[in-house]
Structures are given as C-alpha cells and as structure tokens.
Amino acid sequence: CVKGKQLLINVTNNVISDVDVDYLHTQKGVMHGYGIVNMKAIVKKYNGSISFSCQNKVFDAFVILNVK
C-alpha cells in the first residue's frame, strides 16, 4: 500500500509457538533465516523502518520504505 511517499508492507505468518522478536533465528539449518536479514538490508537502503511482533502464534513484520 502506498501512502504519500511511503510504501507500507505488512506480512503475517502463523507459527508453531510465539517467538521472541528481539532474538530472531532459525533452527532449520543452512540457507534458512536469510529473509529477515535481506529485509533489514532493503529497509536500510531505502531509509525505512521495520518492526516485528509475535502474539498468539502469529508472526508479523511491518515495513515502511520511503519512495520517490
């Protein structure tokens, strides 16, 4: 969704159990868990912000990117 000069992205995903969003990692092994790293890099590139939450077995990522 574009609001003025910002692109807002909200991604939700069900999880088996709530996770501590202050310590995000994967237990699946090699080549897993890069999505969050890539999202953070994109957010930094476009001077945006990203936040994570996890409640009631629903993981949520909210991204704001500044667009021209």
C-alpha positions in Angstrom: 0.0 0.0 0.0 1.4 3.4 -0.9 0.7 6.3 1.4 2.1 9.6 0.1 5.8 9.0 -0.3 5.9 5.7 1.7 5.4 2.1 0.8 3.8 0.1 3.6 4.2 -3.6 3.7 2.7 -5.9 6.3 3.5 -9.6 6.3 1.9 -12.1 8.7 2.6 -15.8 9.1 1.3 -18.4 11.5 4.0 -20.0 13.7 4.0 -23.1 15.9 4.7 -21.1 19.0 5.3 -17.4 19.8 8.9 -16.3 19.3 11.0 -13.6 20.9 11.3 -11.0 18.2 14.3 -9.5 20.0 16.2 -12.7 19.1 15.2 -13.9 15.7 17.0 -17.0 14.3 16.2 -20.2 12.6 16.6 -23.8 13.6 16.2 -25.2 10.1 20.0 -25.2 9.3 22.0 -23.9 6.4 20.3 -21.5 3.9 17.4 -20.7 6.2 16.7 -17.4 8.1 18.0 -15.1 5.4 14.7 -13.4 4.7 14.9 -11.2 7.8 18.5 -10.3 7.0 17.5 -9.4 3.4 14.5 -7.4 4.6 16.7 -5.4 7.0 19.2 -4.6 4.2 16.5 -3.3 1.9 15.0 -1.2 4.7 18.4 0.3 5.4 19.0 1.0 1.7 15.7 2.9 1.4 16.0 4.7 4.8 12.9 2.9 6.0 11.9 1.1 9.2 11.0 -2.4 10.1 9.4 -3.9 13.1 8.5 -7.4 14.2 5.9 -8.8 16.6 4.6 -12.2 17.6 1.5 -12.8 19.6 -1.0 -15.6 19.7 1.1 -17.7 17.3 1.0 -15.0 14.6 4.4 -13.5 13.5 4.1 -10.0 12.0 6.6 -7.9 10.0 5.8 -4.3 9.3 7.9 -2.4 6.8 7.9 1.3 5.8 10.0 2.2 2.8 10.5 5.8 1.5 9.8 6.0 -2.2 10.3 8.9 -4.6 
